[in-house]
Amino acid sequence: MLDHILSLLIFFPALAAMMGFVVHKDSAKAYGIAVSIIEFVISLYLWFAFDTNVSGMQFMESISIVPTFGINYLVGIDGISLFIIIMASFFTMIGIASLGDVKKMKNLVITLLFLQMTMVGVFAALDAIVFYTFWELSLVPMLYIIGAWGGPLRIYASVKFFLYTFTGSLVMLVGMLFMAFLYNQATGVWSFSILEWYRLILPENYQLWLFAAFFIGFAIKVPMFPFHTWLPYAHGQAPTIGSVILAAVLLKMGTYAFIRFSLPMFPDAAVFFMFPIAILAIIMIIYTAMVAYAQEDIKQVVAYSSISHMGVIILGTFALNVEGITGSVFLMIGHGIVSGALFFLVGVIYDRRHTKMMSEFGGLASVMPRYATIFGIMMMASVGLPLLINFVGEFLSLLGFYNQSHIVTLLAGTAIIVGAIYMLSSFKKAFFGEVTNEKNRNLPDLNSKEIIALVPLTIIAVWLGVYPKPILDPINNSVKSVVMLMHEKSITEEAKTRIPLLEDKTLMQTPQAEVK
Amino acid sequence: MLSHVNISLQSLNISTLVPMLIPIVGALFILVLDLFKKDQSKSMYVMLSLLFMMLDFGSLVDFSLSFNTNGTALGYFNMMLIDGLALLAQFVIVGASILFIPLALTSKRFHEFSYPEFFALFLFMIAGFQFMVATDNLILIFIGLETASLALYTLIALHNRSKSFEAAVKYFTMGALAAGFFAFGAMILYALSGSVEIHQIAAVFNADEFANLPFILVAVVFLLASLGFKVSLVPFHTWAPDVYEGASASMAGYMSIVPKIAGFVVIMRLFEFLIQSGVVWLNVVLYAIVVITMTAANIWALVQNDVKRMLAYSSISHAGFVMAAVLIGTTQANSALFLYWILFTFTNLGAFSMLWISRQKNLAPGQSSDHSYNKFAGLIKIAPLSATIMALFMLSLAGIPPFALFWGKIYMISAAVSAGYIVLALIMALNSAIAGYYYLKLIVYMFMKEPEIDIDSKVYTMNGSIALRTIIGFAAIGTVFAIIAVNPLIEFITAFVYNSGY
């Protein structure tokens, strides 16, 4: 059972989705909740069975699919992917549980379960083609969610989302095929296994091109400035459940892929592009924060602030040391929890008033005190208040980059503080002061369904803010082995000095083949 | 006085003709049967044709077993060349025909299927394509090509709509021009080398190091135009959308698969040595044709209002995509061509069958053409299963993993990357992104829009019969579970292609 727990975790929702076609439409939601609870319990069991002292891959499974071309169904997880998988199953669960009355509920539940398969699959895949398969497949359910349940511009937004990401990932696919070709040149066999690619040392020239090809795929997904233009549309038009999953999990695929692919495979290129990317990240933080400040629509504020914080994750990742990368992985979790919760909260008010314009609100704190409290906590977490979840990740990310460059870190730190302004001001506009709009006078506070979704998120946000150790340790362990591998593999002097040498020899993996 | 020529029957190796003779005998048999007992049900003719094609397929299996042990077989004055390429192509031709002929068993009556001549012509056409791929003699290629084409023109016209006549005449006139070009190109090659067999032409040219290059280039231009017409490469593609629109959906689907694989094999045989010759001009021309075919067809497909025309342009684009294999010319690329085309057969078969099953006799008000996009608007609400299956084929055509065409696509792009054609690989990848838009457009119509025109929900499975549903189910299973078949296919194809020296 334990040997195949990952396959179970990946394909159980898909199987359940297929069987869901038979379930009567009135029971579809209950069915979805039941399935996603089982899935969440399995993912918790995964955490329980996970050996936190091991830094490498665990629960690995391998089935050969196309042996002549080196494609295997290869899955496994380490500390980096474990918590993102748990987060994915958690969000699917509370997402389905908090669904209000939507049309075509059954289709939505089935789509969400398929989406869950692709999400878990992406984070568990250790074979590039399997990764690519789930990566592309995740676009289809999301396309349907935005396109069928979204706002007035939903078709434009969903097609834009699909084509933008699809184009980027095709460039990445060429990069993957080239990487496989290089591996074939060096060793004489075809392989798409990421773990085997890790052991291949590439000349800097190849690294730069391959890094660029993968970068296009990942950067569009994150989305990094200037590839971010699809996201505000997608968020603006998506239904609440779509925005929540998009922000909490799907965007993390990009940042996760940087750590899984780009850094260990092309360490010299990562060092080479460190500053350009850091500058992009800072532009992303500042620019999107300013755009967020100018928004009238509260959902757009949350959307832009979500992009803005993704910049910090990128910055931490490209610190290329243990603190930075650990921080960025932790921040992925934090960002998922917080922005997921914020989109939920926006959805709550949209359900009541059918508008997202901030000018329509004001004084909500006196009408909906519980709502305002949770919104306040999440907003504080979002701007990085100490003792809340995002602070840990942001602090570690910046600490990491501080070792590489003081000035860039200073800029980024200032940008985050500036970023707090728009959040606070929009919070003030919506929640404080007198109730000016009569329609807001009698709004009901959070109902039990919403509390079920939001209270666990609040608890996690506070708990991991105060005591992050349970998940920080396993992440740290796995990140260490990534950094060691990068140091070991790098060939330029610059990279050897930028990527720190760690003392812990037990984590060592030796590179095996080299392309001349 | 001519001396006696002694040829032993043994050396003729008549058995190499067997795969082609089976459909010819079958066709004559059907005609003779019609003389004695008229007005038989079409189901009998379908089953008879199916039986003959299965016999044909069986004989091919037999040949492929002997190819594994004995290698390439020559026969009939060395005109027949049964190598791996010939066998693979015949497998595709006969296999696709077996899948397509049951589409004649519609529940609604269509006039063309009531003639036994339809099935006789169909079998003659298959024999023609088989001759075309199983030889490297330019004259026999020409005969095969014309046999098949003349039969095909008639089959299109038999659909008996005004648009079908237009299509058939258009295809015929353009085809006649292409045939002329082929004859002219072959003539120049013969004049230069004194032979009509491709391998001898190659030997002569290599011996004198392409001394008559200008003439060779003229011949190549003619041959490229003629074969480019057959496989619908831009700029010789103009017939394709109109002919597809005029032909019945099942015939259009057939045309997008079988004639093209025959054309590709001839192109491969002909251009293999020309590409290797080191004449830069040839590479540039082919490169340009490949890129333009892929890109231009994709862009035209974006603006179509009719699903069938969209699929026509999409097949042109796919033809450009696999044409890249000829340009790349490695064993992996040539294997990728066959892999791609086999997977494409399943997906395209499915897509066109889905159109065929919803063929209307009368258009609803507000409907501009038989398969207009707005006919499919909101299909998920009216016929969820049809919508899901159609979406599956569209996703496969767009190259979304893990559906069938994705595996062909990565193998082809990988072949390009491995041979150093990185820019070409990128262009191929980006073209898939453009293509994604128009396949997505149909999905958007089906899943995200409200029904636009008042149409009877029965229309979407109007022609449905057990035979059609079986074929569609078969295509859908092939599309979804292609991954299981990919490895054996690659091994099988690579062995055949490699052992034929390509």
Chai-1 contact restraints between the chains, C-beta under 6 A:
chainA,res_idxA,chainB,res_idxB,connection_type,confidence,min_distance_angstrom,max_distance_angstrom,comment,restraint_id
A,V66,B,V486,contact,1.0,0.0,6.0,A-B,restraint_1
A,V66,B,N487,contact,1.0,0.0,6.0,A-B,restraint_2
A,T68,B,N487,contact,1.0,0.0,6.0,A-B,restraint_3
A,T68,B,I490,contact,1.0,0.0,6.0,A-B,restraint_4
A,T68,B,E491,contact,1.0,0.0,6.0,A-B,restraint_5
A,T133,B,P401,contact,1.0,0.0,6.0,A-B,restraint_6
A,T133,B,P402,contact,1.0,0.0,6.0,A-B,restraint_7
A,E136,B,I400,contact,1.0,0.0,6.0,A-B,restraint_8
A,E136,B,P401,contact,1.0,0.0,6.0,A-B,restraint_9
A,G147,B,M448,contact,1.0,0.0,6.0,A-B,restraint_10
A,A148,B,M448,contact,1.0,0.0,6.0,A-B,restraint_11
A,I155,B,V444,contact,1.0,0.0,6.0,A-B,restraint_12
A,I155,B,M448,contact,1.0,0.0,6.0,A-B,restraint_13
A,L163,B,Y437,contact,1.0,0.0,6.0,A-B,restraint_14
A,F166,B,A433,contact,1.0,0.0,6.0,A-B,restraint_15
A,F166,B,G436,contact,1.0,0.0,6.0,A-B,restraint_16
A,T167,B,A433,contact,1.0,0.0,6.0,A-B,restraint_17
A,L170,B,A429,contact,1.0,0.0,6.0,A-B,restraint_18
A,L170,B,S432,contact,1.0,0.0,6.0,A-B,restraint_19
A,L170,B,A433,contact,1.0,0.0,6.0,A-B,restraint_20
A,V174,B,A425,contact,1.0,0.0,6.0,A-B,restraint_21
A,V174,B,L426,contact,1.0,0.0,6.0,A-B,restraint_22
A,V174,B,A429,contact,1.0,0.0,6.0,A-B,restraint_23
A,L177,B,I413,contact,1.0,0.0,6.0,A-B,restraint_24
A,L177,B,S414,contact,1.0,0.0,6.0,A-B,restraint_25
A,L177,B,V417,contact,1.0,0.0,6.0,A-B,restraint_26
A,F178,B,V417,contact,1.0,0.0,6.0,A-B,restraint_27
A,F181,B,V417,contact,1.0,0.0,6.0,A-B,restraint_28
A,F181,B,S418,contact,1.0,0.0,6.0,A-B,restraint_29
